Amino acid sequence: MKFKHTEQNISSNSLRKWLNTLLFDLQSPLGRSANLFTMLVIIASVLLAMVGTVYTVSDQIKSYIRIVEVGVTLFFCLEYFCRIYAGRWPWAYIFSIYGIIDLLSWLPLILFGDTYLALRLLRVLRLLKLLRYLKAMRVFFASMLDIFDTIVVVLSTICIIVLVSGNFIHYLEPETFPNAFLGCWWSLVTMTTVGYGDMVPQTLTGKAAAAILMLMGVTLFALLTGSITVKLNEFIQTKKACKFCQRMVPLDGDFCPYCGGFQYTDTIRSAAVKQSKSSLDL
């Protein structure tokens, strides 16, 4: 389903314009200060949630942590609605990955509290909000999405190799590997060159299979690493001008990090890819 992204006029409203600068303009002192404060709140909230899991912490300190957690949840709730109010494209923000992460950082805790362990784990998702503030993380995840098909192919190949080799090593050395699941565990550990040493093949054939698995693992992971490196370099070197503030921004998101304007990234990115391909043909 596609939603019509209607631009919101913010120039006629001083409060809306001020909030837009506060939340989106990372170049202004006000925007940098606000985003730095938000980053510190995110990190502090996750660390406090981790402190609350320590059994030796007194109940009084845990009660203080709960009070702070309520304040942090309300802060993220206020930030979410302020971004909708001040953004140039509110509907585009709501259904973007940033909007969904922002919503999950506070809504479940307000509706259900922290009585369920699964809901407490949602607080860790607040770290994903750092994607908006750290350029390197934005570029990395954008490049990962761009080579998603390659990642799926490599991971599928690894899964097939693990299943085949896991069953093979089980039938080859049933005394060392009592079942195929343990064989798959050994295959995965061997391919990643971790080598825990809890299970080691004893026969010459088993050791030869382990050597082949190591070489295949190194090759596949090198292929994946190379693809990510090439795409990262492409994203870093390719930039576009924001059609609202005219500042040069990388092709790493749907919104301008300076003004919050919706960039239609997929269209621009595909056009840039076509242009790069045509230049290579020349």
Phi, psi and omega per residue, in radians:
M1 nan 2.335 -3.128
K2 -1.891 2.430 -3.139
F3 -1.899 2.465 3.118
K4 -1.375 2.076 -3.097
H5 -1.568 1.776 -3.123
T6 -1.612 2.257 -3.137
E7 -1.281 2.439 -3.136
Q8 -1.822 2.217 -3.129
N9 -1.360 2.049 -3.096
I10 -1.893 -0.185 -3.046
S11 -1.230 -0.455 -3.088
S12 -1.473 -0.122 -3.091
N13 -2.106 2.016 -3.061
S14 -1.153 -0.686 3.131
L15 -1.149 -0.771 -3.139
R16 -1.123 -0.679 3.123
K17 -1.162 -0.705 3.126
W18 -1.136 -0.738 3.114
L19 -1.155 -0.620 3.104
N20 -1.103 -0.740 3.075
T21 -1.136 -0.717 -3.111
L22 -1.106 -0.732 -2.994
L23 -1.670 -0.430 -3.000
F24 -2.054 -0.510 -3.035
D25 -1.486 1.617 -3.108
L26 -1.320 -0.150 3.133
Q27 -1.500 -0.445 -3.108
S28 -1.406 2.635 3.093
P29 -1.020 -0.659 3.134
L30 -1.128 -0.809 -3.138
G31 -1.137 -0.727 3.124
R32 -1.108 -0.734 -3.137
S33 -1.136 -0.762 -3.129
A34 -1.123 -0.749 -3.122
N35 -1.241 -0.587 3.056
L36 -1.133 -0.742 3.106
F37 -1.081 -0.745 3.132
T38 -1.107 -0.704 3.095
M39 -1.070 -0.746 3.122
L40 -1.133 -0.665 3.103
V41 -1.122 -0.736 3.130
I42 -1.057 -0.874 -3.108
I43 -1.131 -0.738 -3.134
A44 -1.121 -0.696 -3.121
S45 -1.142 -0.680 3.117
V46 -1.204 -0.729 3.118
L47 -1.124 -0.696 3.101
L48 -1.134 -0.676 3.091
A49 -1.093 -0.623 3.099
M50 -1.229 -0.676 3.100
V51 -1.079 -0.632 3.136
G52 -1.134 -0.281 3.125
T53 -1.532 -0.124 -3.139
V54 -1.394 2.174 -3.052
Y55 -1.206 -0.492 -3.086
T56 -1.349 -0.186 3.114
V57 -1.241 2.357 -3.085
S58 -1.181 2.766 3.137
D59 -1.136 -0.546 3.130
Q60 -1.130 -0.776 3.114
I61 -1.130 -0.675 3.118
K62 -1.118 -0.605 3.093
S63 -1.182 -0.654 3.059
Y64 -1.114 -0.689 3.122
I65 -1.094 -0.687 3.121
R66 -1.115 -0.678 3.118
I67 -1.124 -0.783 3.101
V68 -1.087 -0.671 -3.135
E69 -1.109 -0.665 3.079
V70 -1.095 -0.764 3.115
G71 -1.104 -0.707 3.132
V72 -1.147 -0.720 3.122
T73 -1.084 -0.750 3.096
L74 -1.143 -0.610 3.105
F75 -1.098 -0.794 3.135
F76 -1.187 -0.581 3.068
C77 -1.105 -0.800 3.117
L78 -1.109 -0.722 3.131
E79 -1.077 -0.701 -3.121
Y80 -1.061 -0.850 -3.103
F81 -1.253 -0.534 3.065
C82 -1.162 -0.643 3.098
R83 -1.159 -0.657 3.077
I84 -1.148 -0.745 -3.097
Y85 -1.195 -0.670 -3.012
A86 -1.679 -0.228 -3.087
G87 -1.270 2.626 3.096
R88 -1.271 -0.503 -3.104
W89 -2.257 1.345 -3.020
P90 -1.076 -0.730 -3.119
W91 -1.183 -0.630 3.087
A92 -1.121 -0.655 3.108
Y93 -1.174 -0.761 -3.075
I94 -1.018 -0.718 -3.069
F95 -1.704 0.146 3.064
S96 -1.469 2.936 3.123
I97 -1.110 -0.620 3.098
Y98 -1.126 -0.756 -3.137
G99 -1.123 -0.701 3.136
I100 -1.165 -0.730 3.102
I101 -1.103 -0.761 3.121
D102 -1.067 -0.686 -3.137
L103 -1.170 -0.765 -3.131
L104 -1.203 -0.303 -3.113
S105 -1.311 -0.222 -3.116
W106 -2.433 -0.588 -3.000
L107 -1.071 -0.868 -3.132
P108 -1.061 -0.625 -3.126
L109 -1.231 -0.576 3.093
I110 -1.268 -0.683 -3.090
L111 -1.304 -0.709 -2.988
F112 -2.099 -0.126 -3.081
G113 1.290 -2.868 -3.125
D114 -1.967 0.564 -3.119
T115 -1.300 -0.391 -3.129
Y116 -1.818 2.427 -3.107
L117 -1.092 -0.673 -3.126
A118 -1.085 -0.633 3.126
L119 -1.257 -0.564 3.079
R120 -1.134 -0.609 3.131
L121 -1.143 -0.413 3.120
L122 -1.103 -0.403 3.126
R123 -1.134 -0.510 3.110
V124 -1.183 -0.467 3.118
L125 -1.104 -0.274 3.114
R126 -1.077 -0.416 3.085
L127 -1.079 -0.459 3.105
L128 -1.172 -0.345 3.085
K129 -1.134 -0.369 3.118
L130 -1.150 -0.289 3.100
L131 -0.982 -0.597 -3.092
R132 -1.230 -0.555 -2.975
Y133 -1.703 -0.383 -3.103
L134 -1.847 1.960 -3.072
K135 -1.046 -0.722 -3.100
A136 -1.067 -0.686 3.128
M137 -1.209 -0.666 3.108
R138 -1.080 -0.802 -3.127
V139 -1.124 -0.720 -3.113
F140 -1.092 -0.870 -3.094
F141 -1.231 -0.563 3.065
A142 -1.133 -0.707 3.113
S143 -1.187 -0.616 3.092
M144 -1.102 -0.717 3.110
L145 -1.137 -0.578 -3.099
D146 -1.247 -0.463 3.118
I147 -1.945 0.550 -3.099
F148 -1.019 -0.706 3.139
D149 -1.073 -0.722 3.114
T150 -1.121 -0.720 3.127
I151 -1.089 -0.752 3.134
V152 -1.081 -0.750 -3.141
V153 -1.091 -0.808 -3.116
V154 -1.130 -0.805 -3.131
L155 -1.149 -0.651 3.090
S156 -1.121 -0.715 3.100
T157 -1.095 -0.729 3.112
I158 -1.088 -0.752 3.138
C159 -1.080 -0.748 3.135
I160 -1.110 -0.788 3.141
I161 -1.096 -0.723 3.142
V162 -1.096 -0.765 -3.130
L163 -1.144 -0.786 -3.127
V164 -1.142 -0.861 -3.097
S165 -1.207 -0.563 3.104
G166 -1.123 -0.759 3.081
N167 -1.198 -0.654 -3.129
F168 -1.102 -0.815 -3.095
I169 -1.206 -0.503 3.093
H170 -1.157 -0.815 3.138
Y171 -1.266 -0.413 3.125
L172 -1.362 -0.727 -3.118
E173 -2.353 1.294 -3.113
P174 -1.138 -0.411 3.122
E175 -1.232 -0.691 -3.138
T176 -1.408 -0.633 -3.120
F177 -2.098 1.600 -3.005
P178 -1.071 -0.485 3.122
N179 -2.511 2.933 -3.069
A180 -1.188 -0.496 3.138
F181 -1.141 -0.738 3.070
L182 -1.148 -0.582 3.069
G183 -1.127 -0.691 3.094
C184 -1.155 -0.681 3.088
W185 -1.052 -0.798 3.116
W186 -1.098 -0.698 -3.134
S187 -1.094 -0.767 -3.138
L188 -1.143 -0.756 3.121
V189 -1.097 -0.666 -3.138
T190 -1.223 -0.743 -3.129
M191 -1.105 -0.626 3.137
T192 -1.454 0.020 3.139
T193 0.998 0.501 3.071
V194 -1.312 -0.910 3.053
G195 1.106 1.176 3.126
Y196 -1.128 -0.536 3.124
G197 1.484 0.112 3.128
D198 -1.279 -0.494 3.078
M199 -2.363 2.175 -3.089
V200 -2.272 2.258 3.101
P201 -1.114 2.498 -3.067
Q202 -1.794 -0.477 -3.091
T203 -1.520 2.835 3.120
L204 -1.136 -0.675 3.123
T205 -1.127 -0.718 3.116
G206 -1.115 -0.701 3.113
K207 -1.182 -0.629 3.078
A208 -1.136 -0.704 3.091
A209 -1.100 -0.665 3.110
A210 -1.121 -0.719 3.123
A211 -1.106 -0.725 3.111
I212 -1.115 -0.725 3.118
L213 -1.073 -0.727 3.123
M214 -1.060 -0.804 -3.134
L215 -1.121 -0.710 3.120
M216 -1.143 -0.705 3.133
G217 -1.118 -0.791 3.117
V218 -1.061 -0.720 -3.127
T219 -1.144 -0.813 -3.100
L220 -1.149 -0.776 -3.129
F221 -1.217 -0.539 3.050
A222 -1.159 -0.675 3.088
L223 -1.082 -0.772 3.139
L224 -1.150 -0.759 3.129
T225 -1.099 -0.714 3.116
G226 -1.117 -0.707 3.121
S227 -1.101 -0.743 3.128
I228 -1.140 -0.713 -3.136
T229 -1.094 -0.776 3.129
V230 -1.089 -0.765 -3.121
K231 -1.197 -0.652 3.078
L232 -1.055 -0.786 3.127
N233 -1.085 -0.673 3.118
E234 -1.128 -0.731 -3.130
F235 -1.196 -0.655 -3.112
I236 -1.196 -0.683 -3.066
Q237 -1.433 -0.381 -3.081
T238 -1.702 2.127 3.124
K239 -2.300 2.856 3.115
K240 -2.411 2.838 3.096
A241 -1.620 2.249 3.061
C242 -1.112 2.324 -3.065
K243 -1.327 -0.096 3.125
F244 -1.777 -0.917 -3.090
C245 -1.807 -0.110 3.092
Q246 1.137 0.243 3.068
R247 -1.455 2.607 -3.128
M248 -1.369 2.166 -3.111
V249 -2.246 2.600 3.119
P250 -1.318 2.820 3.108
L251 -1.444 1.159 -3.056
D252 -2.234 0.240 3.123
G253 -3.061 2.922 -3.125
D254 -1.453 -0.234 -3.071
F255 -2.149 2.517 3.038
C256 -1.214 2.212 -3.133
P257 -1.206 -0.182 -3.111
Y258 -1.654 -0.785 -3.065
C259 -2.058 -0.172 3.137
G260 1.428 0.154 -3.136
G261 -1.249 2.447 -3.139
F262 -1.279 2.285 -2.940
Q263 -1.832 -0.076 -3.056
Y264 0.879 0.957 -2.964
T265 -1.050 -0.713 -3.071
D266 -1.050 -0.724 3.137
T267 -1.152 -0.784 -3.116
I268 -1.174 -0.710 -3.115
R269 -1.129 -0.777 3.138
S270 -1.110 -0.608 3.096
A271 -1.157 -0.679 3.127
A272 -1.169 -0.669 3.120
V273 -1.141 -0.732 3.107
K274 -1.082 -0.697 -3.141
Q275 -1.136 -0.712 3.141
S276 -1.178 -0.633 3.114
K277 -1.174 -0.712 -3.141
S278 -1.156 -0.615 3.109
S279 -1.192 -0.579 3.089
L280 -1.202 -0.629 3.117
D281 -1.123 -0.619 3.130
L282 -1.222 nan nan
